[in-house]
Amino acid sequence: MELNQNLQILQSVYANCPDVIFHNFIICGKTNAVIIYIEGMSNTELIDQHILAPLMLETGVEQNNSFIYLKKKISVSNMKEVHDFSVAIEQISIGKPVILIEGEKQGISFGLAKMEKRGIEEPQAESVVRGPREGFTETLAVNTSLLRRKIKSPQLKLKPLKIGRYSQTQIMIAYIEGIADPTLIEEITNRLKRIDIDGVLESGYLEEFIEDSPFSPFPQLLTTERPDVATAALLEGRSVILVDGTPISMVAPTTFFSLLQSPDDYYQRFMIGTLIRWLRYLFFSIALVGPSTYVAVLTYHQEMLPSTLLISIANSRENIPFPALVEALLMEITFEALREAGVRLPKQVGAAVSIVGALVVGQAATAAGIVSSPMVMVVAITGIASFVIPHYTTGIALRMLRFPLMFLAGMLGLLGLMMGVIVLFTHLCMLRSFGVPYLTPLAPMKGRDLKDVLFRAPIWKLNSRPHLTGEDKTYRQSHGQKPDPTRGDES
């Protein structure tokens, strides 16, 4: 097809797009050509230096094949032949300039994309005391390079996809060949390929399409901004889904206990990691059933309290006009509103406003006789307990479930609370994440994997990978690596 015809087609596609540049020039003073790129997405300095300058300034060279001459003269390593308009439009849309030449049936694109990007910073929502201070960014190429820096083996595979009719968002499925189960990768790929949507702006769009139980309050994919967390998941045989335009990656499959683990558990010595993990399990229980237990005991089971404590609580509630359930709901809703306000306000004032607001509102409500002092204390302890949960999505699930449990406790006492807890655990037992039981390795019981659940065994004892899907990929390190101080004496 003639150059002018090709230009007319592309100009009609990019009509009313003033940021798309069509620059006509002549190769060696003889052959007409045009370079097409998007202003702001392509590196114009490199285009001028490595493409236009060597092709336009040299004259008098006899060339029968302009395309071969172009490939010889241009000092750009990332070049790709373009044979149809769909590929040309795709390359232009991601910032790669495309050259069309008179008399040639194909064009050529150059890897000279240039877009503003955020630097690598420490994730704000997943800070650690000891460990790496780097996090994923919004640029997919940067995120894949962060994984490559930690896993230098060629067995780390990246499977590309594009989702979104208009956004054409790039997706990468990362896994380690030989460790990850091929059926898992195939299932993830099939679920992603079924998605037909106008655009994907964040990984949360994909999460709702590919999770097993969309109506469950519990997340079935672990989300993280940390490359070290993603790397650890890859080494366990899981897969990591990276989405261009967001620093949040998704790990599949995941389990309930993975959502209660933090990188600090492994970077500290095993005794400290175990202690912190037990503390986290304790405060998880408090965050879930703390207010409900208080409401149930105060409403129906006062005989369970010591007399001195019961008299103290009765005195504090003497002028309170509301029952314990209404009192708890008022305080919990107010606390959730303050927490949400702290998130939405500017960072410089958000924390101060949420803390001062909680103190002022709590003190004013107590002084006005709307709520009692013990209830303020229960809600405060519950709020602190919810902050101990390392993953934000798990904390939100607890915040949601706290309210129906309070209603059950207010209507039926401890019997209603136990009924709610039984229903909740039944739901967890039925839940799956890409076919993996959510409570693995506790239900079904896998005794070998419990050494990284109920407590954190020393690194030299964690010699086997978790059995997640398919064949068991057995051992991740050699046996017999326990420290032995007598070895140095023998030498």
URKA-V724923 format. One record per residue. N is the residue number from 1. SS is DSSP state (2 for helix, 1 for strand, 0 for the rest). OMEGA is omega in whole degrees, 0 to 359 (none if undefined). NEAR is the number of other ideal C-beta (glycine too) atoms within 12 Angstrom. Layout:
# URKA-V724923
N_SS_OMEGA_NEAR, N_SS_OMEGA_NEAR
This chain:
# URKA-V724923
1_0_181_20, 2_0_180_16, 3_2_181_28, 4_2_178_17, 5_2_177_14, 6_2_180_32, 7_2_180_29, 8_2_179_18, 9_2_181_22, 10_2_178_33, 11_2_176_22, 12_2_177_16, 13_2_183_21, 14_0_175_25, 15_0_182_12, 16_0_176_9, 17_0_185_20, 18_0_180_12, 19_0_177_17, 20_1_186_30, 21_1_172_26, 22_1_184_32, 23_1_178_26, 24_1_176_22, 25_1_183_30, 26_1_179_22, 27_1_178_38, 28_0_178_23, 29_0_186_17, 30_0_190_22, 31_1_178_30, 32_1_178_26, 33_1_178_36, 34_1_175_35, 35_1_185_42, 36_1_178_43, 37_1_180_38, 38_1_181_30, 39_1_181_22, 40_0_179_16, 41_0_179_26, 42_1_181_34, 43_0_185_26, 44_2_179_23, 45_2_179_13, 46_2_176_26, 47_2_180_36, 48_2_188_21, 49_2_189_19, 50_2_182_26, 51_2_186_39, 52_2_183_32, 53_2_181_18, 54_2_182_24, 55_2_185_39, 56_2_188_26, 57_0_181_18, 58_0_182_21, 59_0_174_15, 60_0_180_9, 61_0_179_20, 62_0_180_13, 63_0_177_24, 64_0_182_12, 65_0_183_18, 66_2_183_32, 67_2_178_29, 68_2_179_18, 69_2_181_26, 70_2_181_37, 71_2_179_26, 72_2_188_18, 73_2_187_26, 74_0_182_34, 75_0_176_18, 76_0_186_29, 77_0_185_12, 78_0_179_20, 79_1_182_27, 80_1_177_24, 81_1_182_23, 82_1_186_30, 83_0_178_19, 84_0_187_18, 85_2_182_26, 86_2_178_16, 87_2_179_20, 88_2_179_34, 89_2_178_26, 90_2_180_20, 91_2_179_37, 92_2_184_38, 93_2_179_33, 94_0_173_32, 95_0_181_33, 96_0_180_36, 97_0_181_45, 98_1_177_46, 99_1_171_47, 100_1_186_44, 101_1_177_37, 102_0_177_26, 103_0_179_22, 104_0_182_30, 105_0_179_19, 106_0_174_27, 107_1_179_38, 108_1_178_37, 109_1_184_35, 110_1_180_37, 111_0_182_25, 112_0_177_37, 113_1_179_31, 114_0_178_24, 115_0_177_24, 116_0_181_13, 117_0_180_21, 118_0_178_17, 119_0_179_14, 120_0_182_23, 121_0_176_21, 122_0_178_21, 123_0_182_31, 124_0_185_16, 125_0_183_25, 126_0_181_35, 127_0_180_19, 128_0_177_28, 129_0_182_15, 130_0_180_18, 131_0_180_24, 132_0_179_28, 133_0_181_19, 134_0_180_28, 135_0_177_33, 136_0_176_46, 137_0_179_31, 138_0_183_29, 139_0_185_28, 140_2_181_33, 141_2_178_26, 142_2_182_27, 143_2_178_41, 144_2_178_32, 145_2_177_23, 146_2_176_34, 147_2_180_37, 148_2_179_24, 149_2_182_18, 150_2_178_26, 151_0_186_28, 152_0_180_12, 153_0_175_16, 154_0_177_11, 155_0_173_17, 156_1_184_30, 157_1_178_26, 158_1_182_29, 159_1_185_28, 160_1_173_23, 161_1_173_30, 162_1_182_26, 163_1_179_34, 164_0_181_26, 165_0_183_13, 166_0_182_14, 167_0_182_24, 168_0_184_24, 169_1_179_33, 170_1_179_31, 171_1_175_39, 172_1_173_39, 173_1_182_40, 174_1_177_43, 175_1_178_42, 176_1_180_35, 177_1_183_22, 178_0_176_21, 179_0_178_33, 180_1_179_38, 181_0_180_31, 182_2_179_22, 183_2_176_21, 184_2_180_34, 185_2_178_34, 186_2_180_21, 187_2_178_28, 188_2_180_40, 189_2_181_28, 190_2_179_18, 191_2_179_31, 192_2_181_37, 193_2_179_20, 194_0_184_15, 195_0_177_28, 196_0_187_13, 197_0_181_20, 198_0_183_14, 199_0_176_20, 200_0_183_32, 201_0_182_20, 202_0_183_22, 203_2_177_40, 204_2_175_23, 205_2_183_27, 206_2_183_39, 207_2_182_31, 208_2_179_22, 209_2_191_27, 210_2_180_35, 211_0_185_33, 212_0_185_28, 213_0_185_20, 214_0_182_15, 215_0_177_11, 216_0_177_24, 217_0_183_26, 218_0_177_38, 219_0_179_40, 220_0_171_38, 221_0_178_44, 222_1_178_45, 223_1_183_40, 224_1_172_44, 225_0_188_39, 226_0_176_41, 227_2_181_38, 228_2_176_34, 229_2_178_44, 230_2_179_45, 231_2_178_34, 232_2_178_35, 233_2_178_40, 234_2_181_39, 235_2_176_32, 236_0_179_39, 237_0_178_36, 238_0_177_41, 239_1_179_49, 240_1_180_51, 241_1_179_54, 242_1_183_45, 243_1_178_43, 244_0_178_37, 245_0_179_31, 246_0_176_32, 247_0_184_36, 248_0_175_38, 249_1_181_46, 250_1_179_45, 251_1_180_47, 252_1_353_47, 253_0_176_45, 254_0_179_43, 255_0_180_42, 256_0_184_36, 257_0_175_36, 258_2_181_40, 259_2_179_37, 260_2_180_39, 261_0_181_38, 262_0_176_36, 263_0_179_33, 264_2_180_29, 265_2_185_37, 266_2_181_30, 267_2_174_23, 268_0_177_22, 269_0_193_17, 270_2_179_23, 271_2_178_15, 272_2_179_21, 273_2_178_30, 274_2_180_26, 275_2_179_18, 276_2_180_30, 277_2_177_31, 278_2_178_21, 279_2_180_23, 280_2_177_34, 281_2_180_28, 282_2_183_20, 283_2_171_27, 284_2_179_32, 285_2_179_25, 286_2_180_29, 287_2_183_38, 288_2_190_39, 289_2_182_33, 290_2_180_35, 291_2_180_48, 292_2_178_45, 293_2_179_36, 294_2_180_42, 295_2_182_41, 296_2_182_35, 297_2_183_29, 298_2_184_36, 299_2_189_32, 300_2_191_26, 301_0_181_21, 302_2_182_20, 303_2_179_13, 304_2_183_18, 305_0_172_20, 306_0_186_12, 307_2_181_12, 308_2_179_10, 309_2_180_18, 310_2_179_19, 311_2_179_14, 312_2_179_17, 313_2_179_28, 314_2_179_19, 315_2_180_15, 316_2_181_24, 317_0_186_28, 318_0_183_13, 319_0_181_16, 320_0_185_28, 321_0_187_14, 322_0_171_24, 323_0_185_22, 324_2_181_36, 325_2_180_30, 326_2_178_22, 327_2_179_36, 328_2_180_39, 329_2_179_28, 330_2_182_29, 331_2_181_41, 332_2_179_38, 333_2_178_22, 334_2_180_29, 335_2_179_39, 336_2_178_28, 337_2_178_20, 338_2_179_30, 339_2_179_31, 340_2_177_18, 341_2_178_23, 342_2_178_25, 343_2_186_20, 344_2_181_14, 345_0_176_19, 346_0_186_12, 347_2_185_13, 348_2_184_9, 349_2_186_15, 350_2_182_20, 351_2_181_19, 352_2_181_18, 353_2_182_24, 354_2_181_27, 355_2_180_22, 356_2_179_19, 357_2_180_25, 358_2_180_28, 359_2_183_18, 360_2_181_19, 361_2_179_28, 362_2_180_30, 363_2_180_17, 364_2_180_17, 365_2_178_26, 366_2_180_26, 367_2_180_15, 368_0_180_17, 369_0_179_17, 370_0_177_24, 371_0_181_37, 372_0_180_35, 373_2_177_26, 374_2_179_31, 375_2_176_38, 376_2_180_35, 377_2_179_22, 378_2_180_36, 379_2_179_40, 380_2_179_32, 381_2_178_24, 382_2_178_40, 383_2_178_34, 384_2_180_22, 385_2_181_28, 386_2_178_35, 387_2_180_27, 388_2_181_29, 389_0_188_35, 390_0_183_35, 391_0_186_37, 392_2_183_26, 393_2_177_33, 394_2_177_35, 395_2_177_34, 396_2_178_23, 397_2_177_29, 398_2_180_39, 399_2_179_31, 400_2_185_23, 401_2_182_33, 402_2_185_43, 403_2_176_27, 404_2_177_26, 405_2_177_41, 406_2_177_43, 407_2_179_26, 408_2_179_32, 409_2_180_38, 410_2_182_33, 411_2_187_23, 412_2_179_22, 413_0_181_29, 414_2_176_27, 415_2_178_19, 416_2_179_28, 417_2_179_35, 418_2_176_20, 419_2_179_22, 420_2_180_31, 421_2_179_25, 422_2_177_16, 423_2_180_18, 424_2_180_32, 425_2_175_21, 426_2_177_15, 427_2_180_22, 428_2_179_30, 429_2_181_19, 430_2_186_18, 431_0_178_33, 432_1_171_28, 433_1_185_39, 434_0_176_40, 435_0_181_23, 436_1_178_39, 437_1_188_30, 438_0_182_37, 439_1_174_31, 440_0_7_33, 441_1_180_27, 442_0_177_23, 443_1_3_22, 444_0_185_16, 445_1_173_15, 446_0_188_24, 447_2_183_14, 448_2_183_21, 449_2_182_30, 450_2_181_24, 451_2_174_24, 452_2_180_37, 453_0_181_32, 454_0_173_20, 455_0_181_24, 456_0_180_32, 457_0_176_25, 458_0_181_22, 459_2_182_22, 460_2_175_17, 461_2_181_22, 462_0_186_29, 463_0_179_21, 464_1_179_25, 465_0_175_32, 466_0_177_35, 467_0_185_27, 468_0_182_36, 469_0_173_34, 470_0_181_21, 471_0_180_16, 472_0_181_18, 473_0_174_25, 474_0_201_16, 475_1_180_15, 476_0_178_25, 477_0_182_17, 478_0_176_10, 479_0_173_13, 480_0_180_12, 481_0_177_16, 482_0_179_16, 483_0_181_13, 484_0_183_12, 485_0_181_8, 486_2_182_9, 487_2_180_11, 488_2_180_8, 489_2_181_7, 490_2_182_7, 491_0_none_6
